[in-house]
Amino acid sequence: MSTRTTSGYSRARAIGTVTGREIQVAMKNKGIIATFIIVIVVVVGGIFVLNYFNDRDSGNPSLAVSGAEATVVSEIAGDGVDVSSVDDRDAAVTAVEDGKDAALVRTDDGFELLSDGTPDAALSAAAQAVAATLAQNDALSAVGVEPAEFAAALPDATVTPVDLSADADEDNTAAVVTTMLGTMVVLTFIMTFAGNVGGRVTEEKSSRVVEIILATIRPIDLLVGKVLAMAVIGFIGTVLILGAAMAALRATGMLEDVRIDAATLPVLLVAFILGMLFFSALYAAAGSMVSKAEDLASTQMPVMLLFFAVMYPPIFGWSAPDSTVMQVLSWVPPVSLGVAPMRYASGDMSLGLLVASYALLALTTLLVLLVVARIYRGSILNNGRKLTWLRAIKTG
């Protein structure tokens, strides 16, 4: 079916022209470029800073030992403790003052654990195990039993916890956390790029450029072109930023510690597309209601509040995705944008239910686009006083 009318107007060509023009303008927009640079610097810099602190804190605690062989103590304490030997208690005190985390000193009355402040819990446990083992070895030697033979004859006493509940084999915490963090990234990008649509609409309206544009293009086609353009820019920006983050994770070696479920990526991609269309349209409507950039904040406020309503449930509800509240919210657009992917990752929502939730969100997005088109058509040429949302809907 052709999109060209009898007058020669082609909707597809009009939308394509607007989309291409808006992409070109966005690529030259200093604000958008600065946003890209700042976000990339913050993300990459944050990864390197986090890696620095992880490396600084990841070293094994150090333990100086007096009155026992360092090799024996190291074997008992395990690989998680760096053991060194000192001559006596005074040397042990000096070692702690010089930076050792703690010192284990054997005395006539037992053992002392010297430290500057409260020692690390793992180090205390290791010192206790060392003291108990050394005391046991002395007792065995006193009764004529070789500690090595005793250790060889001692059966394994390791206690292995076994969960018999129905959910024992389904620990999806890592997948839920990964999806929640991915959702936060997606929502952040949506807020960053969708907000630019409102600014562009207000800019064209205040300069009267839109009056010239609408002489050749229908308002609804202009709106669709702007929304699609920012969705493309947002997608490109998201890919670039995520690519920079992955490169930083790989460079620092942290990528090996990050669990990324392949099924999460297409789920979040669909959420990004629907979210961009939904919020870009609302921001465009907010921009069309005002004639001055300084008035834009007031019409954007309801959109921001709705955005926060989408962002907060995953943050506070990720630990209980099967709760009644989260089950309900996964079917309430646009809140389902953040909740449904997380419940799918937890296993509480099947793929079919996720598709149904997304279908409901897509239908809601379509209805929002129709309402926004009405608002946009009725208010884009209004250069009078600022409109409210209710008045804009009535006059659309």
C-alpha positions as CSV (number, residue, x, y, z in Angstrom):
1,M,0.0,0.0,0.0
2,S,1.5,3.3,-1.0
3,T,2.2,6.1,1.5
4,R,1.9,8.8,-1.2
5,T,-1.4,10.7,-1.3
6,T,-3.0,12.2,-4.4
7,S,-1.3,15.5,-3.8
8,G,2.1,13.9,-4.1
9,Y,2.9,14.0,-0.3
10,S,4.8,10.9,0.8
11,R,4.7,10.2,4.6
12,A,7.6,7.8,4.4
13,R,9.8,10.3,2.7
14,A,8.7,13.1,5.0
15,I,9.5,11.0,8.1
16,G,12.8,9.8,6.6
17,T,13.8,13.4,5.8
18,V,13.0,14.6,9.3
19,T,14.8,11.6,10.9
20,G,17.9,12.2,8.8
21,R,17.9,15.9,9.5
22,E,17.5,15.4,13.3
23,I,20.3,12.9,13.4
24,Q,22.6,15.4,11.6
25,V,21.6,18.1,14.0
26,A,22.1,15.8,17.0
27,M,25.6,14.8,15.8
28,K,26.6,18.4,15.8
29,N,24.9,19.3,19.0
30,K,27.5,20.3,21.6
31,G,25.2,19.3,24.5
32,I,24.7,15.8,23.2
33,I,28.4,15.4,22.3
34,A,29.4,16.7,25.8
35,T,26.9,14.2,27.3
36,F,28.5,11.3,25.4
37,I,32.0,12.4,26.5
38,I,31.0,12.9,30.2
39,V,29.1,9.6,30.4
40,I,32.0,7.7,28.8
41,V,34.6,9.3,31.1
42,V,32.5,8.6,34.2
43,V,31.8,5.0,33.2
44,V,35.4,4.2,32.1
45,G,36.9,6.2,35.0
46,G,34.6,4.6,37.5
47,I,35.6,1.1,36.3
48,F,39.3,1.9,36.7
49,V,38.8,3.5,40.1
50,L,36.8,0.5,41.3
51,N,39.5,-1.8,39.9
52,Y,42.2,0.3,41.8
53,F,40.4,-0.1,45.1
54,N,39.7,-3.8,44.5
55,D,43.4,-4.4,43.8
56,R,44.4,-2.5,46.8
57,D,42.1,-4.4,49.1
58,S,42.5,-7.8,47.4
59,G,45.9,-8.6,48.9
60,N,46.1,-11.4,51.4
61,P,46.4,-10.3,55.1
62,S,49.9,-10.6,56.5
63,L,50.7,-12.5,59.7
64,A,54.0,-12.5,61.5
65,V,54.7,-15.6,63.6
66,S,57.0,-16.1,66.6
67,G,57.5,-19.4,68.4
68,A,56.5,-21.6,65.5
69,E,57.8,-22.5,62.0
70,A,56.4,-20.2,59.3
71,T,56.1,-23.1,56.8
72,V,53.9,-25.1,59.3
73,V,51.8,-22.1,60.1
74,S,51.4,-21.2,56.4
75,E,50.3,-24.8,55.6
76,I,47.7,-24.6,58.4
77,A,46.5,-21.1,57.6
78,G,46.1,-21.7,53.9
79,D,46.8,-19.6,50.8
80,G,44.7,-16.7,52.0
81,V,47.3,-15.5,54.6
82,D,50.9,-14.4,54.0
83,V,53.0,-15.8,56.8
84,S,56.4,-14.6,57.8
85,S,58.6,-15.5,60.8
86,V,60.0,-13.2,63.5
87,D,62.4,-13.9,66.4
88,D,60.4,-12.9,69.5
89,R,57.6,-10.9,70.8
90,D,59.4,-7.6,70.5
91,A,60.1,-8.3,66.9
92,A,56.4,-9.2,66.4
93,V,55.4,-5.8,67.9
94,T,57.8,-4.1,65.6
95,A,56.4,-6.0,62.6
96,V,52.9,-4.9,63.4
97,E,54.0,-1.3,63.8
98,D,55.8,-1.5,60.4
99,G,52.6,-2.6,58.6
100,K,51.9,-6.3,59.3
101,D,48.2,-6.9,59.8
102,A,48.8,-9.0,62.9
103,A,51.4,-11.2,64.7
104,L,50.8,-14.5,66.4
105,V,53.1,-15.0,69.3
106,R,53.5,-18.3,71.2
107,T,53.9,-17.9,74.9
108,D,54.1,-20.2,77.9
109,D,50.4,-19.6,78.5
110,G,49.2,-20.1,75.0
111,F,49.1,-17.7,72.1
112,E,48.7,-13.9,71.6
113,L,47.4,-12.2,68.5
114,L,48.9,-8.8,68.3
115,S,47.4,-6.1,66.0
116,D,46.9,-2.4,65.7
117,G,43.2,-2.2,66.3
118,T,40.7,-5.0,65.7
119,P,42.2,-7.6,63.5
120,D,40.5,-8.8,60.3
121,A,37.9,-11.5,61.0
122,A,39.4,-13.9,58.5
123,L,42.9,-13.4,60.0
124,S,41.5,-14.0,63.5
125,A,39.9,-17.2,62.4
126,A,43.1,-18.4,60.7
127,A,45.2,-17.5,63.8
128,Q,42.7,-19.5,66.0
129,A,43.0,-22.5,63.6
130,V,46.8,-22.3,63.7
131,A,46.8,-22.1,67.5
132,A,44.4,-25.1,67.9
133,T,46.4,-27.2,65.4
134,L,49.7,-26.5,67.0
135,A,48.4,-27.2,70.5
136,Q,46.9,-30.5,69.2
137,N,50.2,-31.5,67.6
138,D,52.0,-30.9,70.8
139,A,49.5,-33.0,72.7
140,L,49.8,-35.8,70.2
141,S,53.5,-35.8,70.4
142,A,53.3,-35.9,74.2
143,V,51.4,-39.2,74.0
144,G,53.6,-40.7,71.4
145,V,51.4,-40.2,68.3
146,E,52.9,-38.6,65.2
147,P,50.8,-35.6,64.1
148,A,51.3,-36.5,60.4
149,E,50.0,-40.1,61.0
150,F,47.1,-38.8,63.0
151,A,46.1,-36.3,60.2
152,A,46.3,-39.2,57.7
153,A,44.0,-41.4,59.8
154,L,41.5,-38.6,60.5
155,P,38.4,-38.9,58.3
156,D,37.1,-36.0,56.4
157,A,34.8,-33.9,58.7
158,T,33.7,-31.3,56.2
159,V,30.0,-30.4,56.5
160,T,28.3,-29.9,53.1
161,P,25.0,-28.0,53.3
162,V,22.2,-29.5,51.2
163,D,19.0,-27.5,50.6
164,L,16.0,-29.8,50.1
165,S,13.5,-27.0,49.3
166,A,11.9,-26.7,45.8
167,D,14.1,-23.7,45.0
168,A,17.3,-25.4,45.9
169,D,18.6,-25.7,42.4
170,E,17.4,-22.2,41.2
171,D,19.6,-19.5,42.6
172,N,19.1,-16.7,40.1
173,T,20.5,-13.9,42.3
174,A,23.4,-13.1,40.0
175,A,21.1,-13.0,37.0
176,V,18.6,-10.7,38.8
177,V,21.3,-8.3,39.9
178,T,22.8,-8.2,36.4
179,T,19.5,-7.5,34.9
180,M,18.6,-4.9,37.5
181,L,21.9,-3.1,36.8
182,G,21.4,-3.4,33.1
183,T,17.9,-1.9,33.5
184,M,19.3,1.0,35.4
185,V,21.8,1.6,32.5
186,V,19.0,1.5,30.0
187,L,16.8,3.8,31.9
188,T,19.7,6.3,32.4
189,F,20.3,6.3,28.6
190,I,16.5,6.8,28.0
191,M,16.4,9.8,30.4
192,T,19.6,11.2,28.8
193,F,18.5,11.0,25.2
194,A,14.7,11.3,25.3
195,G,15.0,14.6,27.1
196,N,16.7,16.1,24.1
197,V,13.6,15.7,22.1
198,G,11.7,18.2,24.2
199,G,14.6,20.7,24.0
200,R,14.7,20.4,20.2
201,V,10.9,21.0,19.9
202,T,11.0,24.0,22.1
203,E,14.1,25.4,20.3
204,E,12.4,25.2,16.9
205,K,9.1,26.6,18.3
206,S,10.8,29.6,20.0
207,S,12.7,30.5,16.8
208,R,9.6,30.1,14.6
209,V,11.5,27.6,12.4
210,V,8.7,25.1,13.0
211,E,6.2,27.3,11.2
212,I,8.3,27.0,8.0
213,I,8.8,23.3,8.5
214,L,5.1,22.6,8.9
215,A,4.3,24.4,5.7
216,T,5.6,21.2,3.9
217,I,5.4,18.5,6.5
218,R,2.5,17.3,8.6
219,P,2.8,17.7,12.4
220,I,2.5,14.0,13.1
221,D,5.2,13.1,10.6
222,L,7.5,15.8,12.1
223,L,6.9,14.3,15.6
224,V,7.5,10.7,14.4
225,G,10.7,11.7,12.7
226,K,12.0,13.5,15.8
227,V,11.2,10.5,18.0
228,L,12.8,8.0,15.6
229,A,15.9,10.2,15.2
230,M,16.5,10.4,18.9
231,A,15.9,6.6,19.3
232,V,18.6,6.0,16.7
233,I,21.0,8.5,18.4
234,G,20.2,6.9,21.8
235,F,20.9,3.4,20.5
236,I,24.2,4.4,18.9
237,G,25.2,6.2,22.1
238,T,24.2,3.2,24.2
239,V,26.3,0.9,22.0
240,L,29.3,3.2,22.2
241,I,29.1,3.7,25.9
242,L,28.6,0.0,26.6
243,G,31.5,-0.8,24.2
244,A,33.7,1.6,26.1
245,A,32.7,0.0,29.4
246,M,33.3,-3.5,28.1
247,A,36.8,-2.4,26.8
248,A,37.6,-1.0,30.3
249,L,36.4,-4.1,32.0
250,R,38.6,-6.2,29.7
251,A,41.6,-3.9,30.2
252,T,41.3,-4.2,34.0
253,G,40.7,-7.9,34.0
254,M,37.3,-7.3,35.7
255,L,35.4,-8.8,32.8
256,E,36.1,-12.3,34.1
257,D,34.3,-11.5,37.3
258,V,31.2,-10.1,35.6
259,R,28.4,-12.5,34.8
260,I,26.4,-11.5,31.7
261,D,23.5,-13.7,30.7
262,A,23.1,-13.6,26.9
263,A,19.3,-13.8,27.2
264,T,19.4,-10.5,29.1
265,L,20.7,-8.4,26.1
266,P,17.7,-8.8,23.7
267,V,15.3,-8.4,26.6
268,L,16.9,-5.1,27.6
269,L,17.1,-4.0,24.0
270,V,13.4,-4.3,23.5
271,A,12.9,-2.4,26.8
272,F,15.2,0.3,25.5
273,I,13.3,0.7,22.2
274,L,9.9,0.8,23.9
275,G,11.1,3.1,26.6
276,M,12.7,5.5,24.1
277,L,9.5,5.7,22.0
278,F,7.4,6.2,25.1
279,F,9.4,8.9,26.9
280,S,10.6,10.7,23.7
281,A,7.0,11.2,22.7
282,L,6.1,12.6,26.1
283,Y,9.1,14.9,26.1
284,A,8.1,16.1,22.6
285,A,4.7,16.9,23.9
286,A,6.1,18.8,26.9
287,G,8.4,20.8,24.6
288,S,5.5,21.7,22.3
289,M,3.5,23.3,25.2
290,V,5.9,26.1,25.8
291,S,7.5,28.8,23.7
292,K,10.5,29.5,25.9
293,A,13.2,27.1,27.1
294,E,13.0,28.4,30.7
295,D,9.4,27.2,30.9
296,L,10.2,23.7,29.7
297,A,11.0,22.4,33.2
298,S,7.5,22.8,34.4
299,T,5.9,20.8,31.6
300,Q,8.6,18.1,31.8
301,M,8.0,17.6,35.6
302,P,5.1,15.1,35.2
303,V,7.3,13.1,32.7
304,M,10.2,13.1,35.2
305,L,7.9,11.9,38.0
306,L,6.6,9.1,35.7
307,F,10.2,8.2,34.9
308,F,11.1,7.9,38.6
309,A,8.1,5.7,39.1
310,V,9.7,3.4,36.5
311,M,13.2,3.5,38.0
312,Y,12.5,3.0,41.7
313,P,10.7,-0.4,41.8
314,P,13.6,-2.4,40.4
315,I,16.0,-0.7,42.8
316,F,13.9,-1.5,45.9
317,G,12.3,-4.7,44.8
318,W,15.1,-6.7,43.2
319,S,15.5,-8.9,46.3
320,A,11.8,-10.0,46.2
321,P,10.8,-10.2,42.5
322,D,8.1,-12.8,43.4
323,S,6.3,-10.4,45.8
324,T,2.7,-9.5,45.1
325,V,3.7,-5.8,44.4
326,M,6.3,-6.8,41.9
327,Q,3.9,-9.2,40.2
328,V,1.3,-6.5,39.8
329,L,3.9,-3.8,38.6
330,S,5.2,-6.1,35.9
331,W,1.9,-5.7,34.2
332,V,1.5,-1.9,34.7
333,P,2.9,0.2,31.8
334,P,5.3,1.9,31.8
335,V,6.5,0.6,35.2
336,S,6.7,-2.9,33.7
337,L,9.6,-1.5,31.6
338,G,11.9,-2.0,34.6
339,V,10.1,-4.8,36.5
340,A,9.3,-7.4,33.9
341,P,12.9,-8.0,32.7
342,M,14.0,-8.5,36.3
343,R,11.2,-11.0,37.1
344,Y,12.0,-12.9,33.9
345,A,15.7,-13.1,35.0
346,S,14.6,-14.5,38.4
347,G,12.5,-17.2,36.8
348,D,9.2,-15.9,38.2
349,M,8.0,-14.8,34.8
350,S,8.0,-17.1,31.7
351,L,9.1,-15.9,28.3
352,G,5.4,-16.0,27.2
353,L,4.4,-13.7,30.0
354,L,7.3,-11.4,29.3
355,V,6.2,-11.1,25.7
356,A,2.6,-10.4,26.8
357,S,3.8,-7.7,29.2
358,Y,5.9,-6.2,26.5
359,A,2.9,-6.4,24.1
360,L,0.8,-4.5,26.7
361,L,3.6,-1.9,27.0
362,A,3.8,-1.6,23.2
363,L,0.1,-1.0,23.0
364,T,0.3,1.6,25.7
365,T,3.2,3.2,23.9
366,L,1.1,3.4,20.7
367,L,-1.8,5.0,22.6
368,V,0.6,7.5,24.1
369,L,1.9,8.3,20.7
370,L,-1.6,8.9,19.5
371,V,-2.4,11.2,22.4
372,V,0.9,13.0,22.0
373,A,0.3,13.5,18.3
374,R,-3.0,15.2,19.2
375,I,-1.2,17.4,21.8
376,Y,1.6,18.2,19.4
377,R,-0.7,19.1,16.5
378,G,-2.7,21.4,18.7
379,S,0.1,23.2,20.6
380,I,3.1,23.3,18.3
381,L,2.0,26.5,16.6
382,N,0.6,28.0,19.8
383,N,2.9,30.9,20.7
384,G,0.8,32.3,23.4
385,R,1.1,31.5,27.1
386,K,2.3,28.1,28.4
387,L,-0.2,25.3,28.2
388,T,-0.8,22.7,30.9
389,W,-1.1,19.0,30.1
390,L,-4.9,18.9,30.7
391,R,-5.5,22.0,28.5
392,A,-3.2,20.7,25.8
393,I,-5.2,17.4,25.6
394,K,-8.5,19.3,25.5
395,T,-7.4,21.7,22.8
396,G,-5.5,19.1,20.7
